[in-house]
């Protein structure tokens, strides 16, 4: 399987039917699994045998789809979660505890920013946010003795900044901690952060991986490359006996390749239960089978829309790393040579009033909070997700009142441009 190209892996990885078995991944719609003896089941609880006993922890359908995502990212193990937010929380909390510290890019999805800065702070986990464009010196200065992870997004939502993965990985490894990268927007089709030094990958599979706004979900992939035992004092949860599993030391028993996901499943999924439903995993797999076909079209449409908007007098600025004038163009050419995604953000002259008029007159683009869908989605944060802020507060937050975020779908690019053109003419 490792010899196959990524396009083939989208279709074949994770599940190989045997003679007479279903061609599609079966939906195992069962909460529980039957065993012949208590001894057989006991081996599962002791992590002495592989298998399933309760879907709150693991399910065969989910594991097949997770294995496919691991193959796409070039990882050694993976797991599905109920959402992308759950994936980010699990990935961090699996190696952090009360008293730990995280270094994170300041340019990340607002929900994740809040998760780290507010909710995890209530658990006694602190954070230092750094500008993704910071120097190596500034980045290294953010680390503390209790730092346990570094976090960033390949392409930030919605800022569209591009993370210098090698720079952040170098700093993380110099301080003996892993780099966790949310790779939702480019997907492994357009970027595989593990190849650039990232250790753990997360996804909101709700976005491009699903592709149709049909199933909420998340995923975590382990590169299998970070040596936990070499930094055992930083990661006691992985490197000392777990008394809730009869004294197993994950890093010793499952090695670099399997320790992180095994602990994340047997501890966090056991206790929090943020499992993805088998039905959603099945739907996700259908999306994965066409991911390699869809992503180039999203990029093509995003590039065309960005280029069009950059020529319009009523547009103040356009953010899209595929534009040669964009701040992140050079770094995008390094990490995203085939393009990043179909999401474009732009600011209209005339602020809130112009944005409201523009949005009101869209005919093809759907006004919704979703993003990275087969259908084009459009959002004005000032009148929706950031509605509680006044114009001054919006500007301070880096979300000006006239900002529009458009996620270009799979429609004909000329139709998309014509829709934007007629909406601009009404301003």
N, C-alpha and C positions, 0 to 999 in steps of 0.2 A: 504493500500500500504506500509506503514512503517513496517509492519510485514514481508514483503517479503524479501528474501535474495537478495543480489546484482545481482546475475545472473538473477533472475526473473525480477528485476527492469530494467535491460538492455533491456528487451523485452516489458515490459508492462507499465512502468512508463510514465507519461506525457500525455497519450491519451487513453481514454477508449471509444470505439465506442458503440453507442446505437443501438437499434434494427434496422437493415437494413442499418446502416451507414457503410462507407468504413472501412475495417480492417486496412489498412495502413493509416498513417497520411496524410490527403489530402494536396496537394500543392495548397495554395491559391495564385494564380498568378494574383494578382490585386494590383494596386497602391492605390486604394481608396475604400471606403465603403459607401453604400447608407443608408440614414435615412429618416424616414417619415416626421419629423419636425425639424426645427432649434433648438427647445428646446431640443430635444433628442441629437442632436449633441453638443449643448452647454454644456450639462452635462459632456461630455467627455473632453471638453476643460477646464472645471473647476475641473477636477479630482473628480467629484461627482458620476460618474458611470464608470464601466469597459466596454471596448469595443475598437473598432478600427476605425480610420478615415483616416489614411495615413500610408503606409507601411514604410516610412522613420523612423517612431518612433517604430511601432509595427506591427506584422503580426501574424495571428493565427497559421500558420505552425511553425514559429520560436518559438512561446511561448510554443507550445507542446514539442518541442525538448529541449528547455531551462528547462522546468519543469522536464524532464527526467534527465538531467544533475544535477539539484538541488537535486533530489531524490538520485542519485548515490553518491553525495558528502555529503549528510546529511544536506543540506542547506534549507532555507525557501523560497528563491526567486532567480531567475537567469535571465539572458538575453544573447542573442547571438549578436556578433559583426562581422564585416567584416573580421577580422583577429585576431590572437593572440596579435599582436602588438597593435591593437586598444583596445583590452580588457585590456591590462596592462595600457595603457594611460588613458582610462576611469576610471579604478579602482582607480588610483592615483589622477587624476584631479578632480574626484567627491568630494574629501575631501581636496584638496590642491588649493591654489590660490597664486597670487603674494605675496611674503613674507613668504611663507611656506617653510618647511624643511623636507627632507625625509632621513631616515636611511635605507641603502640598503646593502645587501651582495655584496661584490666585485666579487663574483663568480657567475655571471649570464650571460645569452645569450648576445653576443656583441651588437645586435640590441637594446635590452632593456637597456643595459648600456649606449648606445649613446642617446637613448630616454630621459633617466633621466638626464644624465650629460651634454648634449648639448642642445637638443631641449627644454626640460622643463626649463632649465636654462635661456633660452631666454624669458620665461614667468615669470621670477622672482622667480622660485622655486629652491632652493639649495638642495644639497645632501651631505651626508657623507657616503662614502663606508667603510665597515668594513670587515675584514677577517672573513669568516664563521666559522673559528676555534678559533676566539677570545674568551677571558675569559669573564665572566659576567661583570667584572669591566670595561674591555675595551669596551664592548658593551654599557653599561650604560653611559659611558663617551662620546659617540657619540651623545647623545640626547641634544637638545636645547629647549629653551622655545617655539620656533615656530615649533617644530617637529610635524608632523601631521600623519605620517604613517611609517611603517617598511615594507620592501619588500625583498623577497628572493625566490629561486626556490627549490623545494623539492629535485630534482636531477638536478644539473646545466648543461646546455648545452653550450659548449661541455666538460667542465672540469670534470663532473661527481662527483663533491663534493656533499655530502649529508647534507642538512640543519638540524641542531638541532632545530626542530620546537618548542619544549617546552621552550628551552632557549630563543629563539627570542620572543616567545609569552609572556613569563614572563616579559621580559624587556619592550616590547611594552605596556603591560597592566599596568606596574608600572608607566609608564609615561603618561597614559591616552590616548593611541592611538591604532589603530587596526594593526594587522599583516596581510599583504597581501602575499599570497603564490601562485606562479605559479606552478601548479601540472601537467604540460603537460606530462612529461616523464613517471612517474609511473601510471598516471590516477587513478581514484578512485578505480580501481580494486586492485591496489597494495598499495595505501596509501590514507587515507582520513585525510588531515591535520586539518580539523575542530575538529576531535576527540582529537587532540593534542594541541588545543588552538588557531589555526588560525581563523581569523575572515572573511576574504574575500579570495576566491579562483579564480584564473584565469586559462585559458587554451588556447593554440593554438589548436583548434579542427582539424586543418589541419593535425596534426600528428596522433598518435595512434587512437584517437577517430574516425576520418574518416578512416584512416588505408590503404587507397588505392591511395593517391595522387590525388584525384579527385576533392576536393572542399576546397578552402581556407576559414577559419573561426576562430572565437574565442568565448569564453564564460566567463562570470563573475557569480560567485555564492556567495550569502550572507549567512553567517551562521545564521543570525538573533539573535546573542547572544551579540553583542557589544552594550552597553548602550550609545547612542549618547547624550542623554539629561543629563547624569551624567557628561559629559565633554562639555557642550553646548558652553562654551567660545572658545573651539578649533574648533568647527565645525558649524559656523554660517550658512553655506549653508543648513544644515540639521535641525538646531535648531532655526532659526529665519524665519519670514515670507518671502516667495518668491513672490515678487510683480509681476513677470511675470506669476504667476498662482494665482492671486487674493488673495495674502497674506497667502497661505497655508504654514504651518510649517510641513515639511515632518515627522520629528521624532515624532510629536504629533499626526498627523492624521493617519500615517501608522505604527507607533510603531517600535520596534527594528526589527521585522520580515520583514517589507516591505519598510522602509524609504530609504535605500541605493539604491536599484534597481529602485524604483519609481523615485527618483531624477535623477538617472543616465539616465533613459529612457526619462523622460519628459524634462530634461534640455540638457544633452550632446548629446543624440541621436537626439533630435530635432534640435540642433544647428550644429552638426558636420555630422550627417547623415551616420555614419559608420555601416549601417545595413547589416546583412548577408542576401543574397537573399533567398527567399523561396525554390528555386531549390537546393541551396547548403545545406540548413537546412534539406531537404528531404534526400539528399545523406548522410549527416552526420548521420541521424537517422539510416540508413541502416548499417553504420559502428558501431554505438553504440549497435545494436542488437547482434553483434558477439564479442564485446570487451572482454567479460569475457572468451571467448574461445581462442581468439588470444593472449592476454597478457601472459598467461603461456608459450605459444610456443615461443614468442619473448624472454622471460626470459631464457628458456631452451637453445635456440640457442646462446644467448649472453653469458651465462655461459660456454657453451661448447667451443665457440670461444676464450673466454678470457683464459680459462684453457689451450687450445692448444697453444695460442700465448705466454703464460708465460713460456713455455718449449723450445721456439725456440732461438737458439744462435744468430740469426740475429736481434732479437728484444731486444731493450735496456730496455724498461719498458712497463707495461700494466696498464691501469686505468679501473677498473671495481669493484664496491662496493661489488659484490658477491664473489670476491676472498678473501680468508682468509688472504692473504698478503697485501691486499689493506688498505690504511690509514683509509678508511671510513667503513670498514667491520663491526666493532662493532656497530656503530650508525645505519648502514643499517639493522642490525638484529633487532634493536628496532623499527624503523619506517617502514621497508620494509621486514618483515619476509618471505613473499612469493616471494621476488625478486623485482627488480626495473624496469628494462626495457631491451631492446635488444641492447643498444648503448654501444660500447666499443671503447676506444681510446688507441693507442699504438705508441711508438716511435721506429723507425728503426735505427739500427746502420748504419752509412754511410750517414746520413742526407738527404739533398735534392736529391742528385743523386740516392740514394737507393730508396727513396720514389717514384721518377718519374719512375724508372724501375719497381718497384712493381706495381704501378697503371696501367702502360701500359700493363702489362701481366695478369691482372684480366680478367676472362672470364664470371663468373656468377654474381659477384657483379657489380651493375650499378654505374658508376661514375656520381654523380649529387649532387647538393647542398641540396637536400631534406634529411629528416631523419624521423625515426619512421614510416616506410612504410611496407606494406606486402612484398615488394621486397627488397632485401638487397641493401643498398646504401653505397657508399664509397667516401671519400673525403680526399684530402691532402691539408690543408689550405694554405701551402706555395706556391702552384702552382695554387691556385684558389682564395678563399675568401680573403687571405692575400698576394696576389701576389705582391703587391706594396712594401712589406717590404723585406729588406735584411736579411741574416741569423742572424746577431747580433740583429737587431730589433725584429725579430721573437722570439728569445730566451728571450729577455727582456719582451715581451708580454706574455710569458708563452706558446707560440705556436711554439716549435722548428721545424726546417725545415723538420725533418724526422717524424713528427707526422701524423698519419693516424687516421681518425675517421670512424668507420664502424658501420652502423645500421643494425643489423641482422634481416632479414625478417622472412618469414614463410617457407622457403625452408627446405629441409632435412639438418640437421646439418652436416652430413658427407660430403655432397656435398659442403657446405660452407667451411668446413675445408680443403677439398681437393683443392678447388680453391685458398685459401690462401696459402696452402703448395706449390703448383706449382708456384705461383707468387713469393714466397720467394726464391725458388730455382733458379730463374733467376737473383737474385741480385749477 
